[in-house]
Amino acid sequence: MGANGTTEQVSSPKFLVFGRTGWIGGMLSTMLEDMGYEYKYAAARLEDRGAVMAELEEYKPTHVLNAAGVTGRPNVDWCESHKVETLRTNVIGTLNCADCCLLKGVHYTLFATGCIYEYDVEHPLGSGRGFVEDDKPNFTGSYYSRTKAQVEEMLREYSNALVLRLRMPISDEVMHPRNFIKKIVGYERVVNIPNSMTILPEMVPMAIKLAARGKTGVYNFTNPGTISHNEYASHSPPLPLSNGGMFLRMMYPRPSASHDADGST
């Protein structure tokens, strides 16, 4: 897509990571270490402009990875009764961090969400016609999703920002409470609608590589194709998986860049 691009690359990327206590934020340390990158976790809260600027000035990163955000506990319904808290982090904080990075010449990557679309007349279920990055978000069924769609639209104005839309993330940490595998096997009933998914062990290292290369813009960041909850459950072995990584590779052999999102860009 035309709005996506590349900022100037640096020879030795240095990463500042927001979201240490989160699922994706937590796994970033291992992946950055394995890839040989220098990094540290941020102590500042996203919405605290003074603290964010001070940390950027002290550590002098070339790249920021933002995996922080409010998703709600036990689920996104929490956001419906905590709208100010959700707005403060998902919109104000996310934009504040991006703006501070822009002022300091730092590349900014946001681990965002693809939960901003639902099938409609132009993208009917089963048609294979996926949503592309420039399609206007059409899902307003949750406050969480509305905040994520709003901030994504604003971030399009930032020349230093890379926005990666993840969808129904899965990893080989099968017992992690945020893992879709753990969630789905615990439900008595599931909605049988195909969705795109993001296999984190494959896609998160790609996110680091994209950031290091200075890529910018908005991308559907999922593995190819779709799978319904019923299809997944019919293939899923009982928990715990002794070889979760092998199971994921069997089900999702190829990485790519969502519901049905068109990741061809």
C-alpha positions in Angstrom: 0.0 0.0 0.0 1.3 3.4 -0.9 1.2 4.9 2.6 3.7 2.3 3.9 7.4 3.0 3.6 10.8 2.9 5.2 12.7 5.3 7.5 16.4 5.6 7.6 18.0 2.4 8.8 20.7 2.4 11.6 23.7 0.1 11.7 23.2 -1.0 15.4 19.6 -0.9 16.5 19.0 -0.3 20.2 15.5 -1.1 21.5 13.4 0.3 24.3 10.4 -2.0 25.0 7.1 -1.0 26.6 4.9 -3.7 28.0 7.2 -5.8 30.2 4.4 -7.4 32.1 2.3 -8.3 29.1 2.4 -11.6 27.1 4.0 -10.2 23.9 6.1 -7.7 25.8 7.5 -10.5 28.0 8.5 -12.7 25.0 10.3 -9.8 23.3 13.3 -10.0 25.7 14.1 -13.6 24.7 13.7 -12.9 21.0 15.8 -9.7 21.1 18.5 -11.5 23.0 18.4 -14.4 20.5 18.7 -11.9 17.6 21.7 -10.2 19.3 20.0 -6.8 19.8 20.6 -4.4 22.7 17.5 -3.6 24.6 15.9 -2.6 27.9 12.4 -2.4 29.3 10.9 1.0 29.8 9.9 2.1 33.3 7.7 5.0 32.2 4.0 4.7 31.7 2.9 5.5 28.2 0.7 8.5 29.1 3.4 10.1 31.3 5.0 12.4 28.7 7.7 13.7 31.0 8.8 10.2 32.0 8.7 8.9 28.4 10.8 11.8 27.2 13.3 11.4 30.1 13.7 7.7 29.3 14.3 8.4 25.6 16.9 11.0 26.5 18.7 8.8 29.0 18.8 5.5 27.2 18.9 6.9 23.6 17.2 4.1 21.8 17.0 3.9 18.0 13.7 2.0 18.2 10.8 1.7 20.5 8.6 -1.5 20.6 5.2 -0.8 22.2 3.5 -4.0 23.4 1.7 -2.2 26.2 -2.0 -1.6 26.3 -5.3 -2.2 28.1 -7.2 -5.3 27.0 -9.2 -5.9 30.1 -9.4 -8.7 32.6 -10.8 -11.3 32.4 -11.7 -10.0 28.9 -12.4 -6.9 26.9 -15.8 -6.5 28.6 -13.8 -4.8 31.4 -13.2 -1.9 29.1 -16.9 -1.1 28.8 -17.0 -0.2 32.5 -13.5 1.4 32.6 -13.6 3.6 29.5 -11.4 6.4 30.8 -8.6 4.0 31.9 -8.9 2.3 28.5 -8.7 5.6 26.6 -5.8 6.8 28.7 -3.6 4.0 27.7 -4.8 2.8 24.3 -5.2 6.2 22.8 -3.6 9.0 24.8 -0.6 6.9 25.9 0.0 5.2 22.6 -0.1 8.5 20.8 2.1 10.2 23.4 4.8 7.6 23.0 4.7 7.8 19.2 4.9 11.6 19.4 7.8 11.6 21.8 9.6 9.1 19.5 9.0 11.3 16.5 10.5 14.3 18.3 13.6 12.3 19.2 14.0 10.7 15.8 13.2 7.2 17.1 11.4 4.5 15.1 8.1 3.4 16.8 6.5 0.0 16.5 3.0 -0.7 17.9 1.7 -4.2 18.4 -1.9 -3.4 17.5 -5.0 -5.5 16.8 -7.0 -6.7 13.9 -10.2 -6.8 16.0 -11.5 -3.7 14.2 -13.4 -5.5 11.4 -16.3 -7.8 11.0 -17.6 -9.6 7.9 -20.0 -7.4 5.8 -21.6 -7.2 2.4 -18.4 -6.2 0.7 -16.4 -8.9 2.6 -18.9 -11.7 3.0 -18.1 -14.8 5.0 -16.5 -17.5 2.9 -15.8 -15.2 -0.1 -12.0 -15.1 0.4 -12.2 -11.4 0.1 -10.2 -10.1 3.0 -9.9 -6.7 4.6 -6.9 -4.7 3.4 -5.0 -2.1 5.5 -6.8 0.9 4.0 -10.3 -0.4 4.6 -12.2 1.7 7.2 -12.8 -0.2 10.4 -16.4 -1.4 10.6 -16.6 -3.2 14.0 -17.9 -1.0 16.8 -19.2 -3.7 19.1 -16.7 -3.1 21.8 -15.1 0.0 23.4 -11.7 -1.7 23.2 -12.0 -2.1 19.5 -13.1 1.5 19.0 -10.1 2.9 20.9 -7.8 0.7 18.8 -9.3 1.8 15.5 -9.2 5.5 16.6 -5.5 5.4 17.6 -4.5 3.5 14.4 -6.1 6.2 12.2 -4.2 8.9 14.1 -0.9 7.0 13.9 -1.1 7.0 10.1 0.1 10.7 10.3 3.3 9.7 12.0 6.2 9.0 9.6 8.1 7.0 12.2 5.3 4.6 13.1 4.9 0.9 12.2 1.5 -0.5 13.2 1.2 -4.3 13.1 -2.4 -5.8 13.4 -2.3 -9.1 15.3 -5.3 -11.3 15.4 -6.2 -14.2 17.9 -2.6 -14.8 18.9 -1.3 -18.3 19.4 2.1 -19.5 20.8 3.6 -22.8 22.0 3.1 -21.5 25.5 -0.2 -23.4 25.4 -1.1 -22.9 29.1 -0.7 -19.1 29.0 -4.1 -17.5 29.8 -3.8 -15.1 26.9 -3.1 -17.9 24.4 -6.0 -18.6 22.1 -5.3 -22.3 22.4 -5.8 -22.2 26.2 -8.9 -20.1 25.8 -10.7 -22.2 23.1 -10.4 -25.6 24.8 -11.9 -24.1 28.0 -15.1 -22.9 26.4 -18.3 -25.0 26.5 -19.5 -23.2 23.3 -17.7 -21.4 20.6 -18.8 -19.2 17.7 -18.1 -21.1 14.5 -16.8 -18.2 12.3 -13.5 -18.3 10.4 -10.8 -15.8 11.5 -7.2 -15.1 10.7 -4.7 -15.7 13.4 -1.2 -14.7 14.4 1.4 -17.4 15.3 3.6 -15.4 17.7 6.8 -17.5 17.5 6.9 -16.9 13.8 5.6 -13.3 13.6 7.1 -11.5 16.5 10.7 -12.0 15.2 9.5 -10.7 11.9 8.2 -7.6 13.7 11.6 -7.0 15.2 13.2 -7.4 11.7 10.7 -5.0 10.2 11.4 -2.4 12.9 15.2 -2.8 12.5 14.8 -2.2 8.8 12.9 1.0 9.4 9.6 -0.1 7.9 6.6 2.1 8.5 2.8 2.1 7.9 -0.1 -0.2 8.8 0.1 -4.0 8.1 -2.2 -6.9 8.7 0.1 -9.1 10.6 -1.3 -12.7 10.6 -0.5 -16.0 9.1 -2.2 -17.0 5.8 -5.7 -18.2 5.6 -8.5 -18.5 8.1 -9.6 -21.2 10.6 -12.9 -21.4 12.5 -13.1 -22.2 16.2 -14.8 -25.5 15.4 -12.1 -26.4 12.9 -9.5 -25.6 15.4 -11.1 -27.6 18.2 -11.5 -30.6 16.0 -7.7 -30.7 15.4 -6.6 -29.6 18.8 -5.0 -32.2 21.1 -5.9 -32.2 24.8 -3.9 -29.9 27.1 -1.2 -29.8 28.1 0.6 -30.1 24.8 4.0 -31.8 25.2 5.2 -30.5 21.8 3.2 -27.3 21.2 5.7 -26.0 18.6 5.3 -29.1 16.4 1.6 -28.9 16.6 1.6 -25.2 15.5 3.9 -26.0 12.6 1.6 -28.8 11.5 -1.4 -26.5 11.5 0.2 -23.3 10.3 3.2 -24.2 8.2 3.8 -20.8 6.5 4.2 -17.3 8.0 2.6 -14.2 6.3 1.1 -10.9 6.9 -6.0 -11.0 9.0 -11.0 -12.4 10.3 -10.1 -12.7 6.8 -7.5 -10.1 6.4 -5.7 -9.6 3.1 -2.0 -9.7 4.1 -0.7 -9.5 0.6 0.9 -6.1 1.1 
